[in-house]
Structure formats: C-alpha cells, structure tokens
Amino acid sequence: MNNLRNVAIIAHVDHGKTTLVDALLRQSKTELSKEVAESTCIMDSNDLEKERGITIFSKNASVVYQGTKINIIDTPGHADFGGEVERVLRMADGCLLLVDAKDGPMPQTRFVLKKALELKLKIVVVINKVDIPDKKINEVLNKVFDLFIDLGADDEIIDYPVLYASAKLGKAGKDPQIEDMADITPVFDAIINHIPAPTGDKNLPLQMLVTTITGDSYKGRIAVGRVYNGVLKQGQTIAYINRLGEKRNCVLSSVMTFEGLNRVETREEISSGDIVAIAGIPEITIGETLADPENPVALPLLSVEEPTVKMTFNVNTSPLAGKEGQFTTSRKLGERLYKELETDVALKVEDNPNGGWTLSGRGELHLAILIERLRREGYELEVSRPQVITKVVDGKTLVPYENVFIEVPEDLAGTIIQQLGSRYGEMQKMEIIDQTAYLEFIVPTKGLFGFRSQFLTDSRGLGVINTSFYEFAPEKGVFNGRENGSLVNCESGNTLMYAISGLQERGELFYGPSVYVYKGQVIGQSSRPGDIQVNACKEKRASNQRARVKGQTEHFDAPRTMSLEDSLEYINDDELVEVTPQNIRIRKKILDEALAKKIARGIKD
C-alpha cells in the first residue's frame, strides 16, 4: 500500500478542479483516446456539465507516477451537490484544496474543507490561477489560514503544505512566480510526500463501502467503493449487507480497477486501500457494505445533510400532453424518480396522496438539474414552485436559512442591500476594497427564491453571488414572492404579430409571433400586480377599406427567453412549469379563469 494514494480534489465551483485533473492525466502520460485527448475538461463528460462548465457528478480516475498509483476523485464544487462530496470523501486519505488566487476561499470551500477535516484527511493547499494579473496571493493565504482556524483544525492539520499552480497552463511550483514553473510535477510530489498511504489490512476479513453507483449495458449495476480490509477477486463469494442490516451471500461477476479514465476488468486480487468497481449484485445501493461471508461486519452507513427545498412533480396534464415526449405516463415517471434515489443520497422522493410525488433536495439547482436530465431522456412532466422544508423542534416551526456572500461594485451595493432587506436578510459583514463591496448576509432560503435573476439586473451583470446552508431557525416574516402578475392567454392558437405587438405595453412577453399557445398558458410578466387575461391569438379585423399607411413600422421588442431555472424562479403558487423534451412552458394550475375564481370563492366562503 506504500505505492498507493487516494486523493480527492475539492474546491469552490469554477476554481479549477477539473482543469487540474486534466493536467495530471496528460502529464502523467496516461493513455487517452483520441477524442478525449483533444477535448478540454476531460472529466466533465456529461452534456450538462459541458454546457454549464461545472462538475455535477463525482468521478474517478487514476494515474501512475514514479511507480505509485494515484487514485484521483474529482468532486462537484456547487453547494447543491454537496451530497456527492460528502460520500466520495470516504474513499480518500487526503485532499488537494484548490483556492482561486483572486477570489480566495468561498462558501463551498468552507463546506468541503469542513467535511474533509471531520474525516481527519490530510490537506494540501493549492493556490490556483497564479497567472492572472489581479491575483491577491498574500491576502488569499491569510484567508485560507483563517478558514482552517475557524473550522477548528488541530496543530498537525494546520501545518499544511502550500503549492502555487496554473492548472490551465499545466504548471505548478512551491513559489508563486509563474516563470519559475515548468510542469505539474510538484503536485505529484506533494501527493506522494504529504498524503498518507491508505490504512487497512489485507489479512483481516473483507470490508468494502459502496459510495457510487453507475450502470453498464452489459454488466448491469456497478458499485464503486474503497476496500477497507481484506481482498477482492472476480468470482469471489462475499456477504452483501444492505441498509437494513440484512445479509446474504453473492458472487462477484466482475471486478474492475481504474486505469486513467477507464474501468478495466482484472482477475488479480484487489488489496485493501484501493478503489474498485464491482458487478454482480443487482440491488446494491450507496452506503451498503460488502463483507466476508464467514465474518460479516458492516461499515457505518453514509449520512448526508438533510434537504432544504422541495417541489411537487406530476405527469403533464396540459392540452399538449403526450405530444412532445417519449415517456408520458405516471408509471414511467415514478419508476425513473425512484431509480434516481439509487445514485443520489441527498434526494428524497415521497408519494403524494392526490397523485404525483414530492421531491426534496439540497437547493433549486439540485432539483433543476434532475428535471433537465429527465427532459433530455424524453420525459414529460409538470413541476410546482419550490417550497422550503420546515422542521418542528420543541413546538417551534423552524425554516432553513442561507449564508449569502455577494461581491458587487460599490455604487450598486445600496440596491442589493435594500433588496435583501425586503426579503428579511440580515447583513453580517460589509467590506469595501478597491471600489468593490463584499457583503455577507443571513437570508431565509424562501427569500432567495427568484432573487438571482433580480440580482443580475440590479448588479448590471457585474455581481457575484454564492450561498451555502446556514441553519434552521424560526421564521422572521412572510415573504410573498413575486410582486408583478402574469399575462395569461385566454384562447388557444398561434400567436400573431398584430396581437402581441399591442400587448407590449402591458408587460414583458415570453414569446414572439407564430408560436402555439393554449388557454391558461402564461405568455409574459405583467407590469402591474395581479394577473391580466390577454389574447395573443387575436386577428386583425378584415374590412373592405384600405388602411392608412403609417409613416413607420411598429417596433416589436425581442421576447424574454425563459430557461428552466428562470421559469422555476418566476412561478407563483398557482402556477406550474410544464417540461417536455422540446419546450418549457409556464401555465396556471387551473387553466380556466372562471373555474379558478369559483374555486377561490369557495375556499374563502
């Protein structure tokens, strides 16, 4: 095991984790396919990851450097995917903590470092992006040290080594001068010298903890995890211990190790300390244990922080239901949602008594990514407005609060402070450095719904916002959400330029001409409070008189394109987002206005 290292790469989103893994893979002369070798961000293989430029799913790779095998675990950087980070850190013996040379430690840096310190992992700090002109290396180093102190690091851990790197250029060194750096070798040396070899004894009974589940068309369900004790071999009989503690014997049909980016089947024994993928147990899930059949001892189950946001999912019930998707029935959708639980330990799915499902997750983005994946797989569904999850402790109702960190030009800070104040946010800290305001707030999670789009407008696209879960606490006030109403279409048909050009004065439109819309569909945001019923399909009345030619053609503003996240932020409690592989629409829960008013009157009476 002295020739083995298990290291996780942890950092805030966009601080360069995946780029650093790229450099490690390329400079270790790891064999890569031609397509992979020519791409950037090799580890971000998922389409959504490539489009958004963020890591969503943790991944494994391995390289060999000077006779030592290094298992690398690339982790997500966004707070909403913290569940991925929490479980995969169990496979590592140490971490490379990447910190941006300009931004310094950010909210997710604190979260992932806290989890790593709880597991007593050895930390190597890498100050990345030292090639950028506006770096603040000394200031960042001080902030990193303060972060370790805040998190209660002991004397041994706080004596961490520091490297400087430009992952994009594939260079690193012990000094921050980029011109003195040659390649990424110092990172390899730091891993071998400072990250301890894995512990464990191959002579003890087998114990392996499953931390990741993937699928394979031929092998079926593949479980990835670390062998803590004993050995594994293809064809071996093992004891499978599920989450309920039930034990039964199984035979491993396949045992695979990681070479570069690939899983490679092996007939050799895999010793304790290594990371391995196995097949042959169809029902295995995350957090379960493989053990010795003669002495089966389960490892502690994986636990992750509880979800804070929930949404209602249902099959599509709009007039266009079943026309744009491949999977449109509740049976298919329900099966897919419960299947997601096998690979996402931070997600919860519950059946609703009136039909549909309630999904609970770590944040809006966590659930939005799942919806986008379902959409791309051919599912049709409709989802409700996100709601916060409340807890009752000692008779008091508690709601989640977020720590909000904002960086915005100084002259725009007043508007942001006013906006968050109206959402019951409390300012904790404010610093002005080089005409940039650094603000820290504690805001109810509910108050942040719909805030990001408003923030982009108020900060003129120059602001940076990051959030992380703070705590559950009593609610300070009720935030009612969107102030403006919706423009609701009252007739089904294709939108006409004559009709929609006349609606521009009433608000901001989401659609241009020649788009099919149905009765009860939201086609824009009103400029006033309260919904307005409009007709975007109204035709110009024909007459036998020639119209007077105007001096200029009427101007039509470009409609606002509503992405999935925009739509989820926009909707109110009486609205739904209709999601299909081809379109994302916003609609009223009750499409008929007269019926909706009748029901509302009945509730009031």
C-alpha positions as CSV (number, residue, x, y, z in Angstrom):
1,M,0.0,0.0,0.0
2,N,3.0,2.3,0.2
3,N,2.7,2.6,-3.6
4,L,-0.9,3.7,-3.5
5,R,-2.5,7.1,-2.8
6,N,-6.2,8.1,-2.7
7,V,-6.7,11.8,-3.1
8,A,-9.8,14.0,-3.6
9,I,-9.8,17.3,-5.4
10,I,-12.0,19.8,-3.5
11,A,-12.8,23.5,-4.1
12,H,-15.5,26.0,-4.7
13,V,-17.2,26.0,-8.1
14,D,-15.0,27.3,-11.0
15,H,-11.7,27.3,-9.0
16,G,-10.1,24.8,-11.4
17,K,-10.5,21.3,-10.0
18,T,-11.4,19.6,-13.3
19,T,-8.7,21.6,-15.2
20,L,-6.1,20.4,-12.7
21,V,-7.2,16.8,-13.1
22,D,-6.8,17.3,-16.9
23,A,-3.2,18.4,-16.4
24,L,-2.4,15.5,-14.1
25,L,-3.8,13.0,-16.6
26,R,-2.0,14.5,-19.6
27,Q,1.4,15.0,-17.9
28,S,1.4,11.5,-16.3
29,K,1.4,10.1,-19.8
30,T,-1.9,8.4,-19.1
31,E,-3.2,6.7,-22.2
32,L,-6.3,8.6,-23.5
33,S,-8.5,8.1,-26.5
34,K,-8.1,10.5,-29.4
35,E,-11.4,12.2,-28.8
36,V,-10.7,12.7,-25.1
37,A,-7.1,13.8,-25.7
38,E,-8.3,16.7,-28.0
39,S,-11.0,17.9,-25.6
40,T,-10.7,20.2,-22.5
41,C,-12.1,19.4,-19.1
42,I,-11.8,15.7,-19.8
43,M,-13.6,14.7,-16.5
44,D,-16.7,16.7,-17.4
45,S,-18.1,14.1,-19.7
46,N,-21.8,14.7,-19.1
47,D,-23.6,17.0,-21.6
48,L,-25.0,19.2,-18.8
49,E,-21.5,19.6,-17.3
50,K,-20.0,20.7,-20.6
51,E,-22.8,23.2,-21.3
52,R,-22.7,24.7,-17.8
53,G,-19.0,24.5,-17.2
54,I,-19.5,22.9,-13.7
55,T,-18.9,19.5,-12.3
56,I,-22.2,17.8,-11.2
57,F,-21.2,14.2,-10.6
58,S,-18.1,13.0,-8.8
59,K,-15.8,10.8,-11.0
60,N,-12.8,8.5,-10.5
61,A,-9.6,8.3,-12.4
62,S,-6.1,7.0,-11.7
63,V,-2.6,7.8,-12.8
64,V,0.8,6.2,-12.2
65,Y,3.7,8.4,-11.2
66,Q,7.1,7.0,-10.4
67,G,5.7,3.6,-9.6
68,T,2.9,4.9,-7.4
69,K,-0.7,4.5,-8.3
70,I,-2.7,7.7,-7.5
71,N,-6.5,7.3,-7.4
72,I,-8.0,10.8,-8.2
73,I,-11.5,11.7,-7.2
74,D,-13.0,14.8,-8.9
75,T,-15.8,16.4,-6.8
76,P,-18.5,18.9,-7.6
77,G,-18.0,22.5,-6.5
78,H,-21.6,23.8,-6.2
79,A,-23.2,23.7,-2.8
80,D,-26.4,22.0,-4.2
81,F,-24.3,18.9,-5.0
82,G,-22.7,18.7,-1.5
83,G,-24.2,15.2,-1.1
84,E,-21.8,13.9,-3.8
85,V,-18.8,15.4,-2.0
86,E,-19.8,14.1,1.4
87,R,-19.9,10.5,0.3
88,V,-16.9,10.3,-2.0
89,L,-14.6,11.8,0.5
90,R,-14.9,8.5,2.4
91,M,-12.7,6.9,-0.3
92,A,-9.8,9.4,0.1
93,D,-6.9,9.6,2.5
94,G,-6.1,13.2,1.7
95,C,-7.3,16.2,-0.4
96,L,-6.0,18.8,-2.7
97,L,-7.8,22.0,-1.6
98,L,-7.8,24.4,-4.6
99,V,-8.3,28.1,-3.9
100,D,-8.6,30.8,-6.6
101,A,-5.6,33.3,-6.4
102,K,-8.1,36.2,-6.8
103,D,-11.3,35.1,-5.1
104,G,-9.8,33.2,-2.1
105,P,-11.9,30.8,0.0
106,M,-15.6,30.9,-1.0
107,P,-18.7,29.4,0.7
108,Q,-18.3,25.9,-0.8
109,T,-14.6,26.0,0.1
110,R,-15.7,26.2,3.7
111,F,-18.2,23.4,3.3
112,V,-15.9,20.8,1.6
113,L,-13.0,21.7,3.9
114,K,-15.2,21.2,6.9
115,K,-16.2,17.7,5.7
116,A,-12.6,16.8,5.0
117,L,-11.5,17.9,8.5
118,E,-14.3,15.9,10.1
119,L,-12.8,12.8,8.4
120,K,-9.3,13.8,9.5
121,L,-8.0,13.9,6.0
122,K,-4.6,15.4,5.2
123,I,-4.9,18.6,3.3
124,V,-2.5,20.1,0.6
125,V,-3.4,23.7,-0.3
126,V,-3.0,24.6,-4.0
127,I,-3.4,28.3,-4.8
128,N,-4.6,28.1,-8.4
129,K,-4.7,30.7,-11.3
130,V,-1.5,32.5,-10.2
131,D,-1.0,33.5,-13.8
132,I,-4.0,36.0,-13.7
133,P,-3.0,39.7,-13.4
134,D,-5.3,40.6,-10.5
135,K,-4.2,37.9,-8.1
136,K,-4.0,38.6,-4.4
137,I,-1.8,35.7,-3.2
138,N,-0.8,37.0,0.3
139,E,-4.4,38.1,1.1
140,V,-5.6,34.6,-0.1
141,L,-3.1,32.8,2.0
142,N,-4.2,34.7,5.1
143,K,-7.8,33.9,4.4
144,V,-7.1,30.2,4.0
145,F,-5.2,30.1,7.3
146,D,-8.2,32.0,9.0
147,L,-10.6,29.4,7.5
148,F,-8.6,26.5,9.0
149,I,-8.7,28.2,12.4
150,D,-12.4,28.9,12.1
151,L,-13.1,25.3,11.4
152,G,-11.1,24.1,14.4
153,A,-8.2,22.5,12.6
154,D,-5.6,21.0,15.0
155,D,-1.9,21.8,15.0
156,E,-1.0,18.8,12.8
157,I,-3.6,19.6,10.1
158,I,-2.9,23.4,10.2
159,D,0.8,22.7,9.3
160,Y,-0.4,22.2,5.7
161,P,1.9,22.4,2.6
162,V,1.2,25.1,0.1
163,L,1.7,24.9,-3.7
164,Y,1.0,27.5,-6.4
165,A,-0.3,26.5,-9.8
166,S,-1.8,27.5,-13.1
167,A,-3.9,24.4,-13.9
168,K,-4.8,25.9,-17.3
169,L,-1.2,26.1,-18.3
170,G,-0.3,22.8,-16.6
171,K,2.3,24.3,-14.3
172,A,2.9,24.3,-10.5
173,G,5.6,25.1,-8.0
174,K,6.5,26.0,-4.4
175,D,6.8,29.7,-5.3
176,P,4.1,31.8,-6.9
177,Q,6.3,33.1,-9.8
178,I,4.8,31.5,-12.9
179,E,8.1,31.9,-14.9
180,D,9.9,29.6,-12.5
181,M,7.3,26.8,-13.1
182,A,8.0,24.0,-15.6
183,D,5.2,21.4,-15.3
184,I,2.7,19.9,-12.9
185,T,5.3,17.6,-11.2
186,P,5.3,19.4,-7.8
187,V,1.6,18.4,-7.4
188,F,2.5,14.8,-7.9
189,D,5.4,15.1,-5.4
190,A,3.2,16.8,-2.8
191,I,0.6,13.9,-3.1
192,I,3.3,11.2,-2.6
193,N,5.2,13.1,0.2
194,H,2.2,14.5,2.2
195,I,-0.8,12.4,1.5
196,P,-0.6,9.2,3.6
197,A,-0.8,5.8,2.1
198,P,-4.2,4.1,2.8
199,T,-4.6,2.1,6.0
200,G,-6.1,-1.3,6.2
201,D,-5.0,-4.9,6.5
202,K,-5.5,-7.4,3.6
203,N,-5.3,-10.3,6.2
204,L,-8.4,-9.1,8.0
205,P,-12.0,-10.1,6.9
206,L,-13.2,-8.2,3.8
207,Q,-14.9,-4.8,4.3
208,M,-15.8,-2.5,1.3
209,L,-18.1,0.5,1.5
210,V,-20.1,1.5,-1.7
211,T,-20.0,5.2,-2.3
212,T,-21.1,5.5,-6.0
213,I,-23.4,3.6,-8.3
214,T,-23.2,3.6,-12.1
215,G,-24.8,1.5,-14.8
216,D,-23.5,-0.6,-17.7
217,S,-25.4,-2.1,-20.6
218,Y,-23.7,-5.5,-20.3
219,K,-22.6,-5.8,-16.6
220,G,-25.7,-4.2,-15.1
221,R,-25.4,-2.3,-11.9
222,I,-21.8,-1.3,-11.0
223,A,-20.9,-0.3,-7.4
224,V,-17.7,1.8,-6.8
225,G,-16.1,2.0,-3.4
226,R,-13.0,1.5,-1.3
227,V,-11.7,-1.8,0.1
228,Y,-11.1,-1.0,3.8
229,N,-9.9,-4.5,4.8
230,G,-9.3,-7.9,3.1
231,V,-9.1,-8.6,-0.6
232,L,-11.5,-8.8,-3.6
233,K,-11.3,-11.0,-6.6
234,Q,-13.6,-11.9,-9.6
235,G,-15.8,-14.9,-8.8
236,Q,-15.3,-14.5,-5.1
237,T,-18.3,-15.2,-2.7
238,I,-19.0,-12.2,-0.5
239,A,-21.6,-11.2,2.1
240,Y,-23.8,-8.3,0.9
241,I,-25.2,-6.3,3.9
242,N,-28.0,-3.9,2.8
243,R,-29.1,-0.7,4.6
244,L,-31.5,-2.6,6.8
245,G,-28.7,-4.8,8.1
246,E,-29.9,-7.9,6.2
247,K,-27.1,-10.2,5.0
248,R,-26.9,-12.6,2.0
249,N,-24.1,-14.2,0.0
250,C,-23.4,-13.2,-3.5
251,V,-20.8,-14.0,-6.2
252,L,-18.9,-11.1,-7.9
253,S,-19.3,-11.5,-11.6
254,S,-16.8,-8.7,-12.4
255,V,-14.1,-6.8,-10.5
256,M,-12.6,-3.6,-12.1
257,T,-9.9,-1.1,-11.2
258,F,-9.3,2.3,-12.7
259,E,-6.6,3.0,-15.3
260,G,-6.7,6.6,-16.5
261,L,-10.4,7.4,-17.1
262,N,-11.4,3.7,-17.8
263,R,-12.6,0.9,-15.7
264,V,-10.5,-2.2,-16.5
265,E,-11.6,-5.7,-15.6
266,T,-9.0,-7.6,-13.7
267,R,-8.6,-11.2,-12.5
268,E,-6.0,-10.3,-9.9
269,E,-6.7,-9.7,-6.2
270,I,-7.5,-6.1,-5.2
271,S,-5.9,-5.4,-1.9
272,S,-7.2,-3.2,0.9
273,G,-6.8,0.6,0.4
274,D,-7.6,0.5,-3.4
275,I,-10.7,1.9,-5.1
276,V,-12.6,-0.7,-7.0
277,A,-15.7,-1.2,-9.1
278,I,-17.7,-4.5,-8.8
279,A,-20.7,-6.0,-10.6
280,G,-22.9,-9.0,-9.8
281,I,-25.3,-7.5,-7.1
282,P,-28.4,-6.1,-9.0
283,E,-30.0,-4.4,-6.0
284,I,-26.9,-2.8,-4.3
285,T,-27.1,0.9,-3.4
286,I,-24.9,3.6,-2.0
287,G,-23.8,3.3,1.7
288,E,-24.0,-0.5,1.8
289,T,-21.2,-2.9,2.7
290,L,-19.5,-5.9,1.1
291,A,-18.1,-8.2,3.8
292,D,-16.5,-11.6,4.4
293,P,-19.2,-14.3,4.4
294,E,-17.7,-16.1,7.4
295,N,-17.4,-12.9,9.5
296,P,-19.7,-10.2,8.0
297,V,-19.2,-6.8,9.8
298,A,-21.0,-3.8,8.3
299,L,-19.3,-0.4,8.0
300,P,-21.2,2.7,9.2
301,L,-23.9,3.8,6.8
302,L,-23.3,7.0,4.8
303,S,-25.2,10.0,6.2
304,V,-25.5,13.4,4.4
305,E,-27.0,16.7,5.4
306,E,-30.8,16.9,5.2
307,P,-32.5,18.6,2.2
308,T,-33.9,22.2,2.5
309,V,-36.1,22.6,-0.6
310,K,-39.0,20.5,-2.0
311,M,-41.0,20.5,-5.2
312,T,-44.1,18.6,-6.4
313,F,-43.6,16.6,-9.6
314,N,-46.5,15.3,-11.7
315,V,-47.3,13.9,-15.2
316,N,-48.0,16.5,-17.8
317,T,-51.8,17.5,-17.8
318,S,-51.7,20.4,-20.3
319,P,-53.6,20.5,-23.6
320,L,-50.3,19.5,-25.3
321,A,-49.7,16.5,-23.0
322,G,-48.3,13.4,-24.8
323,K,-47.3,15.2,-28.0
324,E,-43.7,16.1,-27.4
325,G,-42.3,13.4,-25.1
326,Q,-41.5,9.7,-25.2
327,F,-42.4,8.8,-21.6
328,T,-45.7,10.5,-20.5
329,T,-47.3,8.1,-18.0
330,S,-47.2,8.3,-14.2
331,R,-45.8,4.7,-14.0
332,K,-42.8,5.6,-16.2
333,L,-42.1,8.9,-14.4
334,G,-42.5,7.3,-10.9
335,E,-40.1,4.5,-11.8
336,R,-37.5,7.0,-13.1
337,L,-37.7,9.2,-9.9
338,Y,-37.3,6.2,-7.6
339,K,-34.4,5.0,-9.7
340,E,-32.6,8.3,-9.1
341,L,-32.6,7.5,-5.3
342,E,-30.1,4.8,-6.1
343,T,-27.4,7.2,-7.2
344,D,-28.3,10.4,-5.3
345,V,-28.2,10.1,-1.5
346,A,-29.1,13.8,-1.0
347,L,-32.5,13.3,-2.7
348,K,-35.8,12.2,-1.2
349,V,-38.9,11.1,-3.0
350,E,-42.4,10.7,-1.5
351,D,-45.7,9.7,-3.0
352,N,-48.5,12.3,-2.7
353,P,-52.0,11.2,-1.6
354,N,-53.6,13.1,-4.5
355,G,-51.1,11.8,-7.1
356,G,-47.7,12.9,-8.1
357,W,-44.5,13.0,-6.0
358,T,-42.8,15.4,-3.6
359,L,-39.0,15.6,-4.2
360,S,-36.7,17.1,-1.6
361,G,-33.2,18.3,-2.4
362,R,-30.3,20.5,-1.4
363,G,-31.4,23.5,-3.4
364,E,-33.1,24.8,-6.5
365,L,-30.2,23.9,-8.8
366,H,-30.0,20.3,-7.4
367,L,-33.7,19.7,-8.4
368,A,-33.4,21.8,-11.7
369,I,-30.5,19.6,-12.9
370,L,-32.6,16.5,-12.2
371,I,-35.6,18.0,-14.2
372,E,-33.3,18.9,-17.1
373,R,-31.9,15.3,-17.2
374,L,-35.5,13.9,-17.2
375,R,-36.4,16.2,-20.0
376,R,-33.4,15.1,-22.1
377,E,-34.3,11.5,-21.5
378,G,-37.7,12.0,-23.1
379,Y,-39.9,12.5,-20.1
380,E,-42.9,14.9,-19.9
381,L,-43.8,16.4,-16.5
382,E,-45.0,19.4,-14.7
383,V,-43.4,20.8,-11.5
384,S,-44.6,23.3,-8.9
385,R,-43.0,26.3,-7.3
386,P,-40.1,25.3,-5.0
387,Q,-41.0,25.3,-1.3
388,V,-38.8,25.3,1.8
389,I,-38.8,22.3,4.1
390,T,-39.8,23.2,7.7
391,K,-39.0,21.3,10.9
392,V,-40.8,21.4,14.3
393,V,-38.4,21.4,17.3
394,D,-39.8,21.8,20.8
395,G,-43.1,23.0,19.5
396,K,-41.4,25.7,17.3
397,T,-41.5,25.7,13.5
398,L,-38.1,26.2,12.0
399,V,-37.2,27.2,8.4
400,P,-33.8,27.0,6.6
401,Y,-31.5,30.0,6.4
402,E,-28.7,30.5,3.9
403,N,-25.3,32.3,4.2
404,V,-25.2,34.7,1.2
405,F,-21.9,36.1,0.0
406,I,-22.0,38.9,-2.5
407,E,-19.4,40.8,-4.5
408,V,-20.7,43.8,-6.3
409,P,-19.4,47.3,-7.5
410,E,-19.6,49.8,-4.6
411,D,-22.1,52.1,-6.2
412,L,-24.6,49.3,-6.7
413,A,-24.3,47.9,-3.2
414,G,-27.2,50.0,-1.8
415,T,-29.7,48.5,-4.2
416,I,-28.6,44.9,-3.3
417,I,-28.8,45.7,0.5
418,Q,-32.3,47.1,0.1
419,Q,-33.5,44.0,-1.9
420,L,-32.2,41.5,0.6
421,G,-33.5,43.6,3.5
422,S,-37.0,43.4,2.0
423,R,-36.5,39.6,1.9
424,Y,-35.7,39.5,5.7
425,G,-32.0,39.3,5.2
426,E,-29.6,40.4,7.9
427,M,-26.2,41.9,7.0
428,Q,-23.4,40.2,8.9
429,K,-20.4,41.9,7.2
430,M,-19.5,44.6,4.7
431,E,-16.1,45.5,3.3
432,I,-15.1,47.9,0.6
433,I,-11.9,47.0,-1.2
434,D,-10.8,48.8,-4.5
435,Q,-14.3,50.1,-5.1
436,T,-15.8,46.6,-4.7
437,A,-18.3,45.8,-1.9
438,Y,-18.0,42.4,-0.2
439,L,-21.3,41.7,1.6
440,E,-22.3,38.8,3.8
441,F,-26.0,38.2,4.7
442,I,-28.1,35.6,6.5
443,V,-31.3,35.2,4.5
444,P,-34.2,32.8,4.7
445,T,-34.0,30.2,1.9
446,K,-37.5,31.2,0.9
447,G,-36.4,34.8,0.5
448,L,-33.8,33.7,-2.1
449,F,-36.4,32.2,-4.5
450,G,-36.4,34.4,-7.6
451,F,-33.6,36.6,-6.3
452,R,-30.8,35.6,-8.6
453,S,-32.4,37.0,-11.8
454,Q,-33.3,40.2,-9.8
455,F,-29.7,40.3,-8.6
456,L,-28.3,40.1,-12.1
457,T,-30.5,43.0,-13.2
458,D,-29.7,45.1,-10.1
459,S,-25.9,44.5,-10.3
460,R,-25.9,45.0,-14.2
461,G,-24.4,41.6,-14.6
462,L,-21.3,42.6,-12.6
463,G,-22.2,41.0,-9.3
464,V,-21.1,37.6,-8.0
465,I,-23.4,35.7,-5.5
466,N,-22.7,32.5,-3.6
467,T,-24.8,30.7,-1.0
468,S,-24.4,27.9,1.5
469,F,-26.8,26.4,4.1
470,Y,-26.5,28.1,7.5
471,E,-29.1,26.7,9.9
472,F,-32.7,26.0,10.7
473,A,-34.2,28.9,12.8
474,P,-37.6,30.4,13.5
475,E,-39.2,32.4,10.6
476,K,-38.9,36.2,10.9
477,G,-41.5,37.2,8.4
478,V,-43.6,36.0,5.4
479,F,-42.1,36.8,2.0
480,N,-44.9,36.7,-0.6
481,G,-42.7,36.2,-3.6
482,R,-43.2,37.9,-7.0
483,E,-44.8,41.4,-6.9
484,N,-46.0,41.5,-10.6
485,G,-48.7,39.3,-12.0
486,S,-48.7,37.3,-15.2
487,L,-50.1,37.8,-18.7
488,V,-52.3,34.8,-19.1
489,N,-53.6,33.8,-22.6
490,C,-57.3,33.3,-22.9
491,E,-57.5,31.5,-26.2
492,S,-55.7,28.6,-27.9
493,G,-53.9,29.2,-31.2
494,N,-50.8,30.6,-32.8
495,T,-49.5,34.0,-31.6
496,L,-50.0,36.8,-34.1
497,M,-47.8,39.9,-34.5
498,Y,-50.9,42.1,-34.6
499,A,-52.0,40.8,-31.2
500,I,-48.6,40.6,-29.3
501,S,-47.3,44.0,-30.5
502,G,-50.3,45.5,-28.8
503,L,-49.6,43.6,-25.6
504,Q,-46.1,45.0,-25.1
505,E,-47.4,48.0,-23.2
506,R,-48.9,45.6,-20.6
507,G,-45.7,43.8,-19.7
508,E,-42.7,41.7,-20.8
509,L,-43.6,38.9,-23.3
510,F,-42.0,35.4,-23.3
511,Y,-43.0,34.6,-26.9
512,G,-42.7,36.1,-30.4
513,P,-45.1,35.5,-33.3
514,S,-46.2,32.1,-34.8
515,V,-45.8,30.1,-31.5
516,Y,-48.7,27.8,-30.5
517,V,-50.1,28.8,-27.0
518,Y,-53.1,27.4,-25.2
519,K,-55.7,28.8,-22.9
520,G,-54.3,29.4,-19.4
521,Q,-50.7,29.5,-20.5
522,V,-48.6,32.3,-19.1
523,I,-47.1,34.3,-22.1
524,G,-45.5,37.1,-20.2
525,Q,-45.0,39.1,-17.0
526,S,-47.4,41.9,-16.3
527,S,-46.1,45.4,-15.4
528,R,-48.6,45.6,-12.6
529,P,-49.6,43.4,-9.6
530,G,-52.3,40.8,-10.4
531,D,-52.8,38.7,-13.5
532,I,-54.2,40.1,-16.7
533,Q,-56.1,37.9,-19.2
534,V,-54.9,38.7,-22.8
535,N,-55.4,37.2,-26.2
536,A,-52.2,36.7,-28.1
537,C,-54.1,35.0,-31.0
538,K,-56.4,37.9,-31.8
539,E,-56.6,38.5,-35.6
540,K,-56.9,41.9,-37.2
541,R,-60.5,42.5,-38.2
542,A,-60.9,42.4,-42.0
543,S,-62.7,45.2,-43.8
544,N,-63.2,46.4,-47.4
545,Q,-61.5,49.7,-46.6
546,R,-57.8,50.3,-47.3
547,A,-55.8,51.0,-44.1
548,R,-53.9,54.2,-43.9
549,V,-50.2,53.6,-44.3
550,K,-48.3,54.7,-41.3
551,G,-45.0,56.6,-41.6
552,Q,-43.0,53.9,-39.8
553,T,-43.4,50.2,-39.0
554,E,-44.3,49.3,-35.4
555,H,-41.4,48.1,-33.3
556,F,-41.6,44.7,-31.5
557,D,-39.2,44.1,-28.6
558,A,-37.4,40.7,-28.5
559,P,-39.2,38.4,-26.1
560,R,-37.6,37.2,-22.9
561,T,-36.3,33.7,-23.2
562,M,-37.2,31.7,-20.1
563,S,-34.8,28.8,-19.2
564,L,-35.8,26.1,-16.8
565,E,-34.2,27.9,-13.8
566,D,-35.8,31.2,-14.9
567,S,-39.2,29.5,-15.0
568,L,-38.8,27.8,-11.6
569,E,-37.8,31.2,-10.1
570,Y,-40.7,33.0,-11.8
571,I,-43.7,31.0,-10.9
572,N,-46.1,31.6,-8.1
573,D,-48.1,29.1,-6.0
574,D,-51.0,29.0,-8.5
575,E,-48.7,28.2,-11.5
576,L,-46.7,25.3,-12.8
577,V,-43.8,24.7,-15.2
578,E,-44.6,22.3,-18.0
579,V,-41.4,20.5,-19.0
580,T,-41.1,18.5,-22.3
581,P,-38.1,17.4,-24.4
582,Q,-39.0,20.2,-26.8
583,N,-40.4,23.1,-24.7
584,I,-40.5,24.7,-21.3
585,R,-43.8,26.5,-20.7
586,I,-45.4,28.3,-17.7
587,R,-49.1,27.7,-17.1
588,K,-51.8,28.2,-14.5
589,K,-52.7,25.2,-12.3
590,I,-56.3,25.8,-13.3
591,L,-56.4,26.8,-16.9
592,D,-60.0,28.2,-16.9
593,E,-60.1,31.6,-15.3
594,A,-63.8,31.3,-14.4
595,L,-63.3,27.9,-12.7
596,A,-60.3,29.2,-10.8
597,K,-62.3,32.2,-9.5
598,K,-65.2,29.8,-8.4
599,I,-62.8,27.6,-6.5
600,A,-61.1,30.6,-4.9
601,R,-64.5,31.9,-3.8
602,G,-65.4,28.5,-2.4
603,I,-62.3,28.4,-0.3
604,K,-63.0,31.9,1.0
605,D,-66.6,31.1,1.9
